[in-house]
Amino acid sequence: MKRLIDPDQFRPLIESFNTDDVEDVVNLIPNSAAWDWVSANIPFFECPDAEIQRIYYFRWWTYRKHIKATPAGAIVTEFLPPVRHAGSFNSISCAFGHHLVEGRWLREQRFLDEYTRFWFRMNGGKPEPRFHRYSSWAAAAIRDRWLVTGDIELPLDLLDDLVSDYEAWEQEHRRPDGLFWQFDVWDAMEESISGSRKHRNARPTINSYMYGNALAIAQLAERAGRVDLRNKFIRRAEAIRELVQVNLWDSTAGFFKAQTQESGLCDAREAIGFIPWCFDLPDRNAGYERAWAQLPDPGGFWAPHGLTTAERRHPAFRSHGVGKCEWDGAVWPFATSQTLCALANVLRHRSQPHVTVGHFLEAMRVYARSHRMHGRPYIGEYLDESTGAWLKGDNPRSRHYNHSTFCDLVISGLVGIVPKPQDAIEVHPLVPHDAWDYFCVETIPYHGRLITVCWDRTGERYGLGAGLTILNGPDPIARSDSLRTVEVDLS
């Protein structure tokens, strides 16, 4: 098969990452094998934005560093050095959802099967002891991975485990009014304006996660032919939707907020208020999309070096100090990933005047540029919104921090691959028509096929004609003259 992108052009880039790296922790795939792993596993990508392209390869290079062999099977770590709050083998459940969604685009998926089983069954057939420490959208992420791979065997095998996990959250974290509560520190968002390490606050985070998990379980139950279970979890999801919209929506501020145990709804807008759209929770045409007017507002969340975690106009913005994982406004890639996932859903499925595909592309440009320290690619924990400085410096703990997505936002966001449960694919690029003359993501593993999506304004770069082309292997299967939504039946 003739390649549209020459992979070897990116080998010097991977080797430059190796040269710049202090490889003080080595897991399953050392730097010396990085190019072999990258060339065998990732969908190759190119576009006119050199920094987005560079960071796409950098993030795959860093992701690979976190794949770790253990006696319980392969896992994906969040930190490379050991940290005190980790579970078995330096595992942390907090970013499990990010790890699955990012890794679902790789050719080799066995390590993610092992990693998923690890969380649910490594403890004598029971979950890893610290699995429930952090809020989680595990079921939703497992479903989203299946939508790309097309392999439903493991999700169905884990269906009863997912039900048990959900019911454990109900027993441990559901308030009498039906909302779920969480301390901000176990939402992985410590020292937030709305949060508390002691009070049981109802937060848009955990409630959105549980809504998404309920829908994922319902979808898997339907595939398993368990209609009663499907209906039970549809009802649970709908109950959460109603509770969130009634109790966590501030109609005056036009935003979803945390409901503090001390004093009702917090008076600050925080980025967690965008998370309901990650799971398509808010009712459509009901006025909730006005929250998105805050995203591109410099007094809201739009800052020179990224999307802030709290509105910049609030008196408590950046008031909690520096260096102790504050979520009071600084830019966290974890939150950026969630906000851009939510924004993609809004742009595809909601009619609103507040945000555009131009905002998505510009946010991705800024996100890519933020991956810098001392002139070299870097990903850490969190950064200053005005200067771009990483707030823990070059702390070995923070280096190569695996607590966010980037490659998924390129593939599913900018390029626009929207996975489907049926044997079909949707492509809905989030790139303005006049922004890029070309882009291509090649040989994406999808439902047992290798799919390529490319945009070529003139038709001269790839030789496939002008416009958007989708290929199954070497064969074009759909075309469009413009960057519009294209759906293809693959059966």
Secondary structure as the mmCIF struct_conf table of DSSP 4:
data_model
#
loop_
_struct_conf.conf_type_id
_struct_conf.id
_struct_conf.beg_label_comp_id
_struct_conf.beg_label_asym_id
_struct_conf.beg_label_seq_id
_struct_conf.end_label_comp_id
_struct_conf.end_label_asym_id
_struct_conf.end_label_seq_id
BEND BEND1 LEU A 4 ILE A 5
HELX_RH_3T_P HELX_RH_3T_P1 PRO A 7 PHE A 10
HELX_RH_AL_P HELX_RH_AL_P1 ARG A 11 ASP A 20
BEND BEND2 LEU A 28 ILE A 29
HELX_RH_3T_P HELX_RH_3T_P2 ASN A 31 ALA A 33
HELX_RH_AL_P HELX_RH_AL_P2 ALA A 34 ASN A 41
BEND BEND3 ILE A 42 ILE A 42
HELX_LH_PP_P HELX_LH_PP_P1 PRO A 43 PRO A 43
STRN STRN1 PHE A 44 GLU A 46
BEND BEND4 PRO A 48 PRO A 48
HELX_RH_AL_P HELX_RH_AL_P3 ALA A 50 LYS A 65
TURN_TY1_P TURN_TY1_P1 HIS A 66 HIS A 66
STRN STRN2 ILE A 67 LYS A 68
TURN_TY1_P TURN_TY1_P2 PRO A 71 ALA A 72
STRN STRN3 ILE A 75 VAL A 76
BEND BEND5 GLU A 78 GLU A 78
BEND BEND6 LEU A 80 PRO A 81
TURN_TY1_P TURN_TY1_P3 ARG A 84 HIS A 85
HELX_RH_3T_P HELX_RH_3T_P3 SER A 88 ASN A 90
HELX_RH_3T_P HELX_RH_3T_P4 SER A 93 ALA A 95
HELX_RH_AL_P HELX_RH_AL_P4 PHE A 96 GLY A 103
TURN_TY1_P TURN_TY1_P4 ARG A 104 TRP A 105
BEND BEND7 LEU A 106 ARG A 107
HELX_RH_AL_P HELX_RH_AL_P5 ARG A 110 ARG A 121
TURN_TY1_P TURN_TY1_P5 MET A 122 MET A 122
STRN STRN4 ASN A 123 ASN A 123
TURN_TY1_P TURN_TY1_P6 GLY A 124 GLY A 125
STRN STRN5 LYS A 126 LYS A 126
TURN_TY1_P TURN_TY1_P7 PRO A 129 ARG A 130
HELX_RH_3T_P HELX_RH_3T_P5 PHE A 131 ARG A 133
BEND BEND8 TYR A 134 TYR A 134
HELX_RH_AL_P HELX_RH_AL_P6 ALA A 138 THR A 149
HELX_RH_AL_P HELX_RH_AL_P7 GLU A 153 ASP A 157
TURN_TY1_P TURN_TY1_P8 LEU A 158 LEU A 158
HELX_RH_AL_P HELX_RH_AL_P8 LEU A 159 HIS A 173
STRN STRN6 ARG A 174 ARG A 174
TURN_TY1_P TURN_TY1_P9 PRO A 176 ASP A 177
BEND BEND9 GLY A 178 GLY A 178
STRN STRN7 PHE A 180 PHE A 180
STRN STRN8 TRP A 181 GLN A 182
HELX_RH_3T_P HELX_RH_3T_P6 ASP A 184 ASP A 187
TURN_TY1_P TURN_TY1_P10 ALA A 188 ALA A 188
BEND BEND10 GLU A 191 GLU A 191
STRN STRN9 SER A 192 SER A 192
BEND BEND11 ILE A 193 SER A 194
BEND BEND12 ARG A 197 HIS A 199
STRN STRN10 ASN A 201 ALA A 202
HELX_RH_AL_P HELX_RH_AL_P9 PRO A 204 ARG A 223
TURN_TY1_P TURN_TY1_P11 ALA A 224 GLY A 225
HELX_RH_AL_P HELX_RH_AL_P10 VAL A 227 ASN A 247
BEND BEND13 LEU A 248 LEU A 248
STRN STRN11 TRP A 249 ASP A 250
TURN_TY1_P TURN_TY1_P12 SER A 251 GLY A 254
STRN STRN12 PHE A 255 PHE A 256
STRN STRN13 GLN A 259 THR A 260
TURN_TY1_P TURN_TY1_P13 GLN A 261 SER A 263
STRN STRN14 GLY A 264 LEU A 265
BEND BEND14 ASP A 267 ALA A 268
STRN STRN15 GLU A 270 GLU A 270
HELX_RH_3T_P HELX_RH_3T_P7 ALA A 271 PHE A 279
TURN_TY1_P TURN_TY1_P14 ASP A 280 ASP A 280
BEND BEND15 PRO A 282 PRO A 282
HELX_LH_PP_P HELX_LH_PP_P2 ASP A 283 ASP A 283
TURN_TY1_P TURN_TY1_P15 ARG A 284 ASN A 285
BEND BEND16 ALA A 286 GLY A 287
HELX_RH_3T_P HELX_RH_3T_P8 TYR A 288 GLN A 294
TURN_TY1_P TURN_TY1_P16 LEU A 295 PRO A 296
TURN_TY1_P TURN_TY1_P17 PRO A 298 PHE A 301
STRN STRN16 TRP A 302 ALA A 303
TURN_TY1_P TURN_TY1_P18 PRO A 304 HIS A 305
STRN STRN17 GLY A 306 LEU A 307
BEND BEND17 THR A 309 THR A 309
STRN STRN18 ALA A 310 ALA A 310
TURN_TY1_P TURN_TY1_P19 ARG A 312 ARG A 313
BEND BEND18 HIS A 314 HIS A 314
TURN_TY1_P TURN_TY1_P20 PRO A 315 ARG A 318
BEND BEND19 HIS A 320 HIS A 320
BEND BEND20 VAL A 322 LYS A 324
STRN STRN19 TRP A 327 TRP A 327
BEND BEND21 ASP A 328 ALA A 330
STRN STRN20 VAL A 331 VAL A 331
HELX_RH_AL_P HELX_RH_AL_P11 PRO A 333 HIS A 349
BEND BEND22 PRO A 353 HIS A 354
HELX_RH_AL_P HELX_RH_AL_P12 VAL A 357 ARG A 369
TURN_TY1_P TURN_TY1_P21 SER A 370 SER A 370
BEND BEND23 HIS A 371 HIS A 371
STRN STRN21 ARG A 372 MET A 373
TURN_TY1_P TURN_TY1_P22 HIS A 374 GLY A 375
STRN STRN22 ARG A 376 PRO A 377
BEND BEND24 GLU A 381 GLU A 381
STRN STRN23 LEU A 383 LEU A 383
TURN_TY1_P TURN_TY1_P23 GLU A 385 THR A 387
STRN STRN24 TRP A 390 TRP A 390
TURN_TY1_P TURN_TY1_P24 LEU A 391 ASP A 394
TURN_TY1_P TURN_TY1_P25 PRO A 396 HIS A 400
BEND BEND25 SER A 404 SER A 404
BEND BEND26 PHE A 406 PHE A 406
HELX_RH_AL_P HELX_RH_AL_P13 CYS A 407 ASP A 408
HELX_RH_PI_P HELX_RH_PI_P1 LEU A 409 LEU A 414
BEND BEND27 VAL A 415 VAL A 415
STRN STRN25 ILE A 417 PRO A 419
BEND BEND28 PRO A 421 ASP A 423
STRN STRN26 ALA A 424 VAL A 427
BEND BEND29 VAL A 431 VAL A 431
TURN_TY1_P TURN_TY1_P26 HIS A 433 ALA A 435
BEND BEND30 ASP A 437 ASP A 437
STRN STRN27 TYR A 438 TYR A 446
TURN_TY1_P TURN_TY1_P27 HIS A 447 GLY A 448
STRN STRN28 ARG A 449 ASP A 456
BEND BEND31 ARG A 457 GLY A 459
TURN_TY1_P TURN_TY1_P28 GLU A 460 TYR A 462
BEND BEND32 GLY A 463 LEU A 464
BEND BEND33 ALA A 466 ALA A 466
STRN STRN29 GLY A 467 ASN A 472
TURN_TY1_P TURN_TY1_P29 GLY A 473 PRO A 474
STRN STRN30 ASP A 475 SER A 480
BEND BEND34 ASP A 481 LEU A 483
STRN STRN31 VAL A 486 ASP A 489
#
